[in-house]
Amino acid sequence: MEPSTKTETETLDIEGMTCASCASFVEKSLSRTPGVQRAVVNFATEKATVDYLPAEASPATLKEAVVKAGYGVLERAPDTSAADRQAELDQQKARAYQQLKRRFWVATGLALIIMPLSMLMLWPALMARISMPALNYVLLILTLPVLLYSGREFYSSAWNGFKHRAANMDTLIAVGTGAAFLYSLAATVAPGFFTSRGLLPEVYYDTTATIIALILLGKVLELRAKTQTSAAIRTLMGLQAKTARVVRPGGQEVDVPIEQVQEGDVVVVRPGEKVATDGVVLDGHSAVDEAMLTGESLPVEKKPGDAVFGATLNKTGSFRFQVTKIGAATMLAQIVKLVEDAQGSRAPIQRLADKVSAVFVPTVVCVAILTFVLWFDLAPVESRLPLALVNFVAVLIIACPCALGLATPTAIMVSTGKGAENGVLVRNAEALEKAYQVNTVLLDKTGTITRGEPTVTDLLTTPGQDAATLLARVAAVERLSEHPLAEAVVRYAEAQQLTLPTATGFRAVEGRGAAATVEGQSVLIGNRRLLTEQDISLPPELLAQAEQLLGQAKTVLYVAVAGHSVAVLGVADTVRDTSAAAIRSLQQRGIEVVMMTGDNPQTAAEVARQVGITRYFAEVLPQDKASKVKELQAEGRTVAMVGDGINDAPALAQADIGLAMGAGTDVAMEAAGITLMRSDLRGVVTAIDLSRQTIRTIKQNLFFAFIYNTLGIPVAAGLLYPVFGVLLSPMLAAGAMALSSVSVLTNSLRLRAFSSR
């Protein structure tokens, strides 16, 4: 028997990553593990997503690979819910954040003492009264806690990387501050070694302490901002109800923890309570706020047979529902999983940053060494070692690749969370980037532009007929039929709150209509052929009205009472109220909108006219939908396909980016890159706007990161010194490095204010 080739996916929470290079090391270590098919490590989320063959690898071997790379894995308690797991991670990160702040405050407090003491050396009058060696020893004693407590993780991480033949951001910091400290230590304990060789025995304890304090400040701000980028996940998880009122055998209602609710249970929901989990209404009526799922602010009316979803809020009435899904199968859990997966995915635009990060640290170390050698050779003899050291440290410190590693994933994290808040679920970062490139949107008509169900639009009667009475009689007949057009007539009558009489002797006439007796009179409703077969003629005024309705691409139902034609009804799959405005918004953004339908050209032309579409495909068979997508792609277009049915799935998969309407089928949503939680084309506008703003933000972030390093490293190396006579202080380099990461994070967080125009 051949081993199974089916892969499983494991998500690991990684400890100890400090920059994009760390993520690259972990990813390489996982990728080299036998049985691993794909490994993606996200520095911003601190997660590794690994696809592996269970026959060759296991979660234990994956953790071993991470540890072998020099990093840790946060253990997850087995059989915990997503919400509990996230709460546990949040607690661990909160403890790490508090510890980081303590290290920062210790470093800052001591640096604030070390700096003024170091400046005493600039005042000869004061130094004449103070012993230089004694002051240096005081500075040494004050600096040691900064190194051994506040900065210890930089050095332990750098040593760990060295053992694994790897270099990361901590390598740059450790080598830079370590070189400054060791030089200062030598100048403190053996100043004669320097003076005998004509060198200045200067100390740089203030540089060491201040650099560590500034870098820790940057990390504190960075961790705080990264916490805000994942706020959407925590918000979604916090929406889940904690308890449910379950009906037990005998009719007793008992409040139980949500974990104890089982499929098939009957749950009672009272006004103001959250719906505990997914299910179907058994009895009762209410309005439910589903904004957390769809982004739609208006409550949705619920009646027996309607679906309800966990974490939505019951507003007015009370109802009972039967549980159909629990735990990870619920809509909320699937949304959380989709957002988590999207946040952990990698956008194609990130590949350049990944390639640069992989070689960045070794390159910077080489540049720093070259800087040291050149300054040592070219500077005046008495100051060549201090100047070479200062510029060597400045290059190492300013060249941190953190900003590069944060540029893409932080923007993806914020935007996917914001999308979920607006009813737009993004499957992965690639889908978000593809949506940015779209210049053509192909819309399936039925269920996308239109409501997807027939609706009575017109009731035209002969003179002397009471429209309400006639409609009640017709609906009484149609109530006994299962035809979709009959359901439309009944809904129309119910919407007008009519009381329907009793129909007797009902008979369905296949392919033509139905007939019954209502209040002692025969009532027929159906197509023209039904009336012709019954030798019932149409009055000229009804014939003209019927022709007019047909000209509007509507289906016409003819009504006869007691053998006389008395009315015609126009039935159509009506255009959604928001479709025309949404299509106009897309066109204003420079996107061509094309419609596709299986209807005849006359109906297609009428619907296209109503919503402002100039190009459409009519009489398209389900199996030909994907070929229409190919036809547009052959014209050089980047196509977004929007659909909601099973027969839309091939076209959704063929398109550059597929968008599935949330009211559609699971098959359609599985084939799509983006799912719109409400059946409203405005969601397409929101998705494209979100994509454009996200990619714009990523490009800004990458520009900031690249330009910072491109300009910063030459300045730190001292290339401007011959022109301006100024060198970049390592302390300023540390501040600039911290500021670069914070600026990228802050720019990404601006996406939290996203709103589609």
HELIX and SHEET records of a PDB file:
HELIX    1   1 ALA A   20  SER A   31  1                                  12    
HELIX    2   2 PRO A   59  LYS A   68  1                                  10    
HELIX    3   3 ALA A   82  MET A  119  1                                  38    
HELIX    4   4 LEU A  120  LEU A  122  5                                   3    
HELIX    5   5 PRO A  124  MET A  127  1                                   4    
HELIX    6   6 MET A  132  PRO A  145  1                                  14    
HELIX    7   7 VAL A  146  SER A  150  3                                   5    
HELIX    8   8 ARG A  152  LYS A  163  1                                  12    
HELIX    9   9 MET A  169  VAL A  189  1                                  21    
HELIX   10  10 PRO A  191  THR A  195  1                                   5    
HELIX   11  11 TYR A  205  THR A  229  1                                  25    
HELIX   12  12 ALA A  231  GLY A  238  1                                   8    
HELIX   13  13 ILE A  258  GLN A  260  5                                   3    
HELIX   14  14 ALA A  291  THR A  294  1                                   4    
HELIX   15  15 GLY A  327  ALA A  329  5                                   3    
HELIX   16  16 MET A  331  GLY A  344  1                                  14    
HELIX   17  17 PRO A  348  GLN A  350  5                                   3    
HELIX   18  18 ARG A  351  LEU A  378  1                                  28    
HELIX   19  19 VAL A  381  SER A  383  5                                   3    
HELIX   20  20 ARG A  384  ILE A  398  1                                  15    
HELIX   21  21 CYS A  402  GLU A  421  1                                  20    
HELIX   22  22 ALA A  429  GLN A  437  1                                   9    
HELIX   23  23 LYS A  445  ILE A  449  3                                   5    
HELIX   24  24 ALA A  467  GLU A  478  1                                  12    
HELIX   25  25 PRO A  484  ALA A  495  1                                  12    
HELIX   26  26 ARG A  528  GLU A  533  1                                   6    
HELIX   27  27 PRO A  540  GLY A  551  1                                  12    
HELIX   28  28 SER A  579  GLN A  588  1                                  10    
HELIX   29  29 PRO A  601  VAL A  611  1                                  11    
HELIX   30  30 PRO A  622  ASP A  624  5                                   3    
HELIX   31  31 LYS A  625  ALA A  634  1                                  10    
HELIX   32  32 ILE A  646  ASP A  648  5                                   3    
HELIX   33  33 ALA A  649  GLN A  654  1                                   6    
HELIX   34  34 ASP A  666  ALA A  671  1                                   6    
HELIX   35  35 ARG A  682  ALA A  717  1                                  36    
HELIX   36  36 TYR A  721  PHE A  724  1                                   4    
HELIX   37  37 PRO A  730  LEU A  749  1                                  20    
HELIX   38  38 ARG A  750  ALA A  753  5                                   4    
SHEET    1   A 4 VAL A  36  ASN A  42  0                                        
SHEET    2   A 4 LYS A  47  TYR A  52 -1                                        
SHEET    3   A 4 GLU A   8  GLU A  15 -1                                        
SHEET    4   A 4 GLY A  72  LEU A  74 -1                                        
SHEET    1   B 6 GLU A 253  PRO A 257  0                                        
SHEET    2   B 6 THR A 243  VAL A 247 -1                                        
SHEET    3   B 6 VAL A 266  VAL A 269 -1                                        
SHEET    4   B 6 PHE A 319  LYS A 325 -1                                        
SHEET    5   B 6 ASP A 278  GLY A 284 -1                                        
SHEET    6   B 6 ALA A 307  VAL A 308 -1                                        
SHEET    1   C 3 VAL A 300  LYS A 302  0                                        
SHEET    2   C 3 SER A 286  ASP A 289 -1                                        
SHEET    3   C 3 LEU A 313  ASN A 314 -1                                        
SHEET    1   D 7 VAL A 424  VAL A 426  0                                        
SHEET    2   D 7 ILE A 674  LEU A 676 -1                                        
SHEET    3   D 7 ILE A 657  MET A 661  1                                        
SHEET    4   D 7 VAL A 639  GLY A 643  1                                        
SHEET    5   D 7 THR A 440  ASP A 444  1                                        
SHEET    6   D 7 GLU A 592  MET A 596  1                                        
SHEET    7   D 7 ARG A 615  PHE A 617  1                                        
SHEET    1   E 6 THR A 455  THR A 461  0                                        
SHEET    2   E 6 HIS A 564  ALA A 572 -1                                        
SHEET    3   E 6 THR A 555  VAL A 561 -1                                        
SHEET    4   E 6 GLN A 521  GLY A 526 -1                                        
SHEET    5   E 6 GLY A 513  VAL A 518 -1                                        
SHEET    6   E 6 ALA A 503  VAL A 509 -1                                        
END                                                                             
